[in-house]
Amino acid sequence: MEELSIKVNIANRSYPLTVQADEEEMVRRAAKLINDKLKDLQQLFAVKDMQDMLSMISLEIAYELIRLKNTHSREQELLQKEVQQLQQMLEPVNL
């Protein structure tokens, strides 16, 4: 896989990164998400400390990631139960 050297800007700081070519778009979208959330927080609150705002953004994103993983796990468990029920229905009846 091809590696690319890119720069992303987060909170008015530039960060050089090396990423896989197929990951570039997601990395850029992630940086944009952080910057968009940063702008939202700056407009909503009078907080000027960048560290506090970035910490709150990190917490929000981490919470959403955990929530999505939990949702995925529950859906996977339900699917496994349904597959087991279907397998039981399809098992030949022993008479």
VENPEVEN-V295570 format. One record per helix or strand of 2 or more residues. SS is the DSSP state (alpha for helix, beta for strand). FROM is the first residue (numbers start at 1). TO is the last residue. If there is no record, write none. Layout:
ss->SS from->FROM to->TO
ss->SS from->FROM to->TO
//
This chain:
ss->beta from->3 to->10
ss->beta from->13 to->20
ss->alpha from->21 to->44
ss->alpha from->50 to->90
//
